[in-house]
Amino acid sequence: MADHATLIHDFISAVADLAGSVIKPSDWNHGHKFQGGVDGNLLVKDSTQTDGVLFKDPIVATPGRLTDFHNGSQTYSGASPSGDLVNLSITLTVPSKLLLIFVAGLSDSAGSLSGGQAQFKRDSTTIGSTFLLNNVQEYTSVIYDTQVAGTYIYKVNIIASVGPIVSCTGRVNVLIFT
């Protein structure tokens, strides 16, 4: 007998059962039945199994598939910001690959010279950064990240180093793949 995901043949027998027989023609008249798996699983070919198939969670069975998308943004107006501009919390239930798209920009009053740095963070760890110049609307940084199951906070932190800043913008887009 197969160990799981068993397909029982669908055959209609017109032969009548004989009294006292162990194997009856009506035994062939049952529909297909699958054994194993849970609701939502996919039945996939798996040559390592004795019957050649296995039920799998669709997230595990389809690597490289986009499973989720999150985004967050914040604009800060006034003097140079202190602290994190965006705090986007992501909870992963399985190990995942993430494509992170960080966007940062700043503007200043007309005729002023300003600049700074945008730091892109996962929790308190800086995972990327870029320099910002006055009135250049946006800088984009793309970072590939792999994480285990858990909760992570992705942040944009803008540090002004020169001149008066009128406003800062930070955005984080997170695409999650299996």
BELVENMO-V126845 format. One record per backbone hydrogen bond with DSSP energy under -0.5 kcal/mol. CO is the residue of the C=O (numbers start at 0). NH is the residue of the N-H. Records with the same first field share a line. If there is no record, write none. Layout:
BEGIN
CO = NH  NH
END
This chain:
BEGIN
5 = 7
8 = 10
10 = 12
17 = 20
21 = 23
23 = 26
24 = 27
25 = 28
26 = 29
27 = 10
34 = 4
37 = 40
41 = 43  55
43 = 53
45 = 48
48 = 51
51 = 45
53 = 43
55 = 41
56 = 59  60
57 = 61
61 = 64
64 = 177
67 = 175
69 = 173
71 = 171
73 = 169
75 = 167
85 = 155
86 = 88
87 = 153
89 = 91  151
91 = 149
95 = 146
96 = 176
97 = 99  144
98 = 174
99 = 101  142
100 = 172
101 = 140
102 = 170
103 = 138
104 = 168
106 = 165  166
108 = 111
111 = 113
113 = 133
114 = 160  161
115 = 131
116 = 118  158
117 = 129
118 = 120  156
119 = 126  127
120 = 122  154
121 = 124
123 = 125
124 = 121
127 = 119
129 = 117
131 = 115
132 = 135
134 = 136
135 = 105
138 = 103
140 = 101
142 = 99
144 = 97
146 = 95
149 = 91
151 = 89  153
152 = 122
153 = 87
154 = 120
155 = 84  85
156 = 118  158
157 = 159
158 = 116
161 = 114
165 = 77
166 = 106
167 = 75
168 = 104
169 = 73
170 = 102
171 = 71
172 = 100
173 = 69  175
174 = 98
175 = 66  67
176 = 96
END
